[in-house]
Amino acid sequence: MKTFRLICIVSGLAQAALFYALITDPEAMIGSFGVSTNEAVAFVGRRAAVLFLGLSVISFYSAAAAKTAFPTAIVLSISWFAIAATGIFEYQRGYVGNAAFPAIGTELLLGTLLLGSGIMSKISQKSHTRDLIPEGADS
């Protein structure tokens, strides 16, 4: 569970950094992927920033309050995998260049770490529950 909490905090910090970058200077953040920007792109970037703020709050809350990591890990890992999938899709389309790979790699890493720690927490929780059942109680 400690690993899950640490990964949630790292995830929350990354999401908070993305929020800050997109809310303060969306053109620079989006332009770093080799995408040309205009006012419409900046508008959508600022709107996406608010979503990252929400994910950040969920991540920090999960680190502090989650009694079971597994469901939260599923939700948070899906968000990171989905973000990575859009990056891969846009790269395949030729819309973004190689500059997207560090972001895609980070997104895949965070998603994998969250999912893995959630699965390990679930396995650990089942093992701990089995240890609490007295012998002969299940017959």
N, C-alpha and C positions, 0 to 999 in steps of 0.2 A: 504494500500500500504506500510505503514511503517513496518508492520509485515512481508510482503513478502520480503522487502529489508533486514530486519534483518536475516530472514531464508536463503536468498541467501548468505549473508556474512558468516553465520555459515557453510553453505554447502561448500562455497568456501574455507574456512579455513580447513575444514575436507579433502577436495580434495587435497589441497596444502600439508597437512600433509601426506596424502597417497602417493602423488608424491615424497615427500622428503624421506619417509621411503623406498619406492620401488627403488628409483634411487640410494640411498646411500648404502643400505644394504638389497637387495631383499631376501637374504637367511634368515635373521632374521625375516623379516616381514612375509614371506610365511611360515617359520618354526613355527611361533607363532600359526598357525592353526593346528599344528600337522602333517604337510605334510613334507616328506623328500625332501631335495633339492639337486640339482646338478647344473652344469653349464648351462644346457639347461633351467632349471626352473628359474635360475637367469636372463638369457637372456630375457625370456618372461616377467618376473617381471619388468625388466627395460623398456621394450617396453610398458607394461601396465602403467608404471609411467607417460609416456608422455601423455597418454590418460587422466589420472587424472589431469595433468597440464592443458590440454585443457578444461576439465570440470570446473576446478577452475577459469580459465580466463572467461569462459562463465558465471559462477555464479557471479563473481565480476562485470562484465560488466552489467549483468542483474540487479543487485542491484542498479547500478548507473544510468542506462539509460533506463530501461524498462518503456514505457508509459502505457502499459497494461500488467499486470502480468500473465494473464491466459495462453497465448500460451507458454510463457517461463516456467511457472510452470509445464505445461504438459511435456515439453521436459526434464526438470531437474528431475522431479519426476519419469519419466520412466527410466532414467538412474539409479537412486537409487533403484527402484523396481527391475530392471534387475540384478543389482549387488547382491541384497538380494536373488533373485531367484536362482542365481548360487550357492550361499552359501547353501541355503536350499537343492538344488539338490545334491550338493556334500555331504552334511550331510546324506541325504537319501541313497546315494550310499555307505556310510560308509568311504568315502575318507577323510573327516575332522571330528574332534571330537567336543565335547561340547565347545571347545575354540572358535568356530565360532559363537556361539550365541550372544555374545556382539556386534560383528560386524554386524550380521544380524539384530539385534534389532535396532542398530543405523541407519542402511541403511533404514529399514522400517519406522522408526520415521522421518527421514529427508524427505523421499519420501512423507509420509503422510502429514507432515507439509507444504511442498511446494505445494502439490496438494490442500490441504485445503485452504491455503492462496490465491492461484490462483483463486479458486472457489469463495471465499469470495470477492476478488477484482472484479471479474466479476459481481457478484450480486450487489455490491456497485456501480460499474460503471453504470449498467443498471438503478439502482434506481436514481442515480445522473442525468443521461440523461433524465429520465422521468420528473424530477423536473424542468429541463430547458425548456421543451416544454410548451409554453403558452396554457392556456385553450382554447379549440375550434380550435386549430391549426391542430389537427389531424382529423377533420371532413371534 
